[in-house]
């Protein structure tokens, strides 16, 4: 996921701003990390460079 896209993303639950946390980066892109909503505190994981922006109740439970 490109870091600069965070500026245009919003929380799908409450439309709040998201804060990026990077755990792994490659060539300037986020490979692993998370996006946390500053308003409702929901956390969206980033795995293999893809942010899972589904609301919590729709995410696959593993």
C-alpha positions as CSV (number, residue, x, y, z in Angstrom):
1,X,0.0,0.0,0.0
2,X,1.3,3.4,-0.8
3,X,1.8,5.7,2.1
4,X,0.3,8.8,0.4
5,X,-3.1,7.1,0.0
6,X,-3.7,7.4,3.7
7,X,-4.6,11.1,3.2
8,X,-7.7,10.1,1.1
9,X,-8.9,7.1,3.1
10,X,-11.5,7.3,5.8
11,X,-12.8,4.9,8.4
12,X,-15.7,2.9,6.8
13,X,-17.5,2.8,10.2
14,X,-17.5,6.4,11.2
15,X,-15.7,8.3,8.4
16,X,-13.0,9.4,10.8
17,X,-9.3,10.1,9.8
18,X,-6.9,7.1,9.8
19,X,-3.4,6.9,11.3
20,X,-0.9,4.7,9.7
21,X,1.4,2.4,11.7
22,X,4.1,0.7,9.6
23,X,5.6,-2.7,10.7
24,X,7.3,-3.6,7.4
25,X,8.1,-1.5,4.4
26,X,9.6,-2.2,1.0
27,X,10.5,0.4,-1.7
28,X,8.5,3.1,0.2
29,X,5.3,1.0,0.3
30,X,3.7,-0.5,3.4
31,X,3.8,-4.3,3.3
32,X,2.6,-4.9,6.9
33,X,1.0,-2.6,9.4
34,X,-2.3,-1.1,10.3
35,X,-4.6,1.9,10.0
36,X,-6.3,3.1,13.2
37,X,-9.3,5.4,13.2
38,X,-8.6,8.5,15.4
39,X,-12.4,8.9,16.0
40,X,-13.7,5.4,16.9
41,X,-10.4,3.6,17.5
42,X,-11.2,0.8,15.0
43,X,-8.0,-0.9,13.6
44,X,-7.7,-2.1,10.0
45,X,-4.8,-4.5,9.3
46,X,-2.4,-4.1,6.3
47,X,-1.1,-7.5,5.1
48,X,0.9,-8.2,2.0
49,X,0.5,-4.5,1.0
50,X,-3.3,-4.6,1.1
51,X,-5.4,-2.8,3.7
52,X,-8.4,-4.7,4.9
53,X,-11.0,-1.9,5.1
54,X,-14.0,-4.1,5.7
55,X,-16.0,-3.2,8.9
56,X,-15.1,-5.6,11.7
57,X,-18.2,-7.6,11.5
58,X,-17.5,-8.5,7.9
59,X,-13.9,-9.6,8.3
60,X,-13.1,-13.2,8.1
61,X,-12.4,-14.7,11.5
62,X,-9.3,-17.0,11.5
